[in-house]
């Protein structure tokens, strides 16, 4: 069994899914999702006391550290998706929409990570299943590795969510 085949979902209605599915559209969708995930984090990093006036120094440091680790790791994942598509490989991080700023200001890092884990799991199942059905085994392998890289990043950050002792 190949690595990516463990994510194959035989219960999915593949014949209906592959009508609209393409590896390029899948990769471009992942790029858009990641850019929309990273920009609020960039904004959140810039807010000095984002957690409020009652947050301790350790909580503030932990929040900033988590956001820095997430943005760095997700930019690496984003670059991997860029290599799997014909899409852009350079993004303008200075343009952040009002909605992204609002989400960044209100972001609960742990809840956001848990949301993204669910999204990654579903996208990986659908993407791998459709790619294998269309005979795109090499693409399925590379895309699956990219989704697993993102998933591992989230798990590593969740494992270290407790603030470091001062």
C-alpha positions in Angstrom: 0.0 0.0 0.0 1.3 3.4 -0.9 1.5 6.1 1.8 -1.3 8.2 0.3 -3.7 5.3 -0.2 -4.5 5.2 3.5 -6.5 8.4 3.0 -8.5 6.9 0.2 -12.2 7.0 1.1 -14.2 4.3 -0.8 -17.5 5.6 0.7 -17.2 8.9 -1.3 -19.4 9.2 -4.4 -16.3 9.5 -6.6 -18.2 9.5 -10.0 -20.1 12.7 -8.9 -17.0 14.4 -7.3 -14.6 14.0 -10.2 -16.9 15.8 -12.6 -15.9 19.2 -11.1 -12.6 18.2 -9.6 -9.1 19.0 -11.0 -5.7 18.9 -9.3 -5.1 22.5 -10.4 -8.4 23.7 -8.9 -7.7 21.8 -5.7 -4.2 23.3 -5.3 -5.5 26.8 -6.1 -8.3 26.3 -3.5 -5.7 25.3 -0.9 -3.5 28.3 -1.7 -6.6 30.6 -1.3 -7.5 28.9 2.0 -4.0 29.2 3.4 -3.6 32.8 2.4 -6.9 33.6 4.1 -5.7 31.7 7.2 -2.3 33.3 7.4 -3.3 37.0 6.9 -5.4 37.2 10.1 -2.5 35.6 12.0 -0.1 38.2 10.6 -2.5 40.9 11.8 -3.0 39.3 15.2 0.8 39.2 15.7 0.9 43.0 15.3 -1.7 43.7 18.1 0.3 44.4 21.3 -2.2 43.2 24.0 -4.5 41.2 21.8 -5.6 38.9 24.6 -6.8 41.9 26.7 -5.6 43.8 29.7 -5.9 40.9 32.2 -3.6 38.6 30.2 -0.4 37.7 31.9 3.0 38.2 30.3 3.4 34.5 29.9 0.0 34.2 28.1 1.0 37.1 25.8 4.4 35.6 25.0 2.8 32.2 24.3 0.2 33.8 22.0 2.9 35.6 20.0 5.1 32.5 19.8 2.2 30.3 18.6 1.3 32.9 15.9 4.9 33.2 14.7 5.3 29.4 14.5 2.0 29.1 12.7 2.6 31.8 10.1 6.1 30.5 9.5 5.0 26.9 9.1 1.9 27.7 7.0 4.1 29.8 4.6 6.1 26.6 4.1 3.0 24.6 3.4 1.8 27.4 1.1 5.0 27.2 -0.9 4.5 23.5 -1.3 1.0 24.1 -2.8 2.5 26.7 -5.1 4.9 24.0 -6.5 1.9 21.7 -7.1 0.1 24.3 -9.2 0.6 26.9 -11.8 -0.6 29.6 -9.4 1.3 32.4 -7.7 4.4 31.7 -5.6 4.7 35.3 -4.2 1.9 36.8 -2.1 1.4 40.4 -0.9 1.2 40.1 2.9 0.8 43.9 3.3 -2.8 43.9 2.0 -5.1 42.6 4.7 -8.8 43.0 4.3 -11.0 44.5 7.1 -12.6 41.1 7.6 -9.2 39.4 8.0 -8.2 42.1 10.5 -11.4 41.5 12.5 -10.8 37.7 12.5 -7.1 38.3 13.5 -8.1 40.6 16.4 -10.7 38.0 17.7 -8.7 34.9 16.9 -8.5 32.1 19.4 -5.3 30.3 18.2 -6.2 26.9 19.6 -9.8 27.0 18.3 -8.5 28.1 14.9 -6.0 25.2 14.8 -8.8 22.7 15.7 -11.0 24.1 12.9 -8.2 23.9 10.4 -7.4 20.3 11.4 -11.0 19.3 10.5 -10.7 21.1 7.2 -7.4 19.5 6.3 -8.8 16.0 7.1 -11.8 16.4 4.8 -9.8 18.1 2.0 -7.1 15.3 2.1 -9.8 12.6 1.9 -11.6 14.2 -1.0 -8.4 15.3 -2.8 -6.6 11.9 -2.5 -9.7 9.9 -3.5 -10.4 12.1 -6.6 -6.8 12.1 -7.7 -6.4 8.3 -7.4 -9.7 7.8 -9.3 -8.4 10.1 -12.1 -5.0 8.2 -12.1 -3.0 11.2 -10.7 -1.0 9.0 -8.2 2.1 11.2 -8.1 0.0 14.3 -7.5 -2.0 12.5 -4.8 1.3 11.5 -3.1 2.7 15.1 -3.1 -0.6 16.7 -2.1 -1.1 14.2 0.7 2.4 14.9 2.0 1.6 18.6 2.0 -1.7 18.1 3.9 0.2 15.9 6.4 2.9 18.6 6.8 0.1 21.1 7.7 -1.6 18.6 10.0 1.8 17.9 11.8 2.4 21.6 12.2 -1.0 22.0 14.0 -0.4 19.0 16.2 3.1 20.2 17.3 1.7 23.6 18.2 -1.3 22.1 20.1 1.2 19.9 22.1 3.0 23.0 23.2 0.0 25.3 23.9 0.8 25.7 27.5 2.9 28.8 28.3 6.5 28.3 29.2 7.5 28.9 32.8 9.1 32.3 33.3 
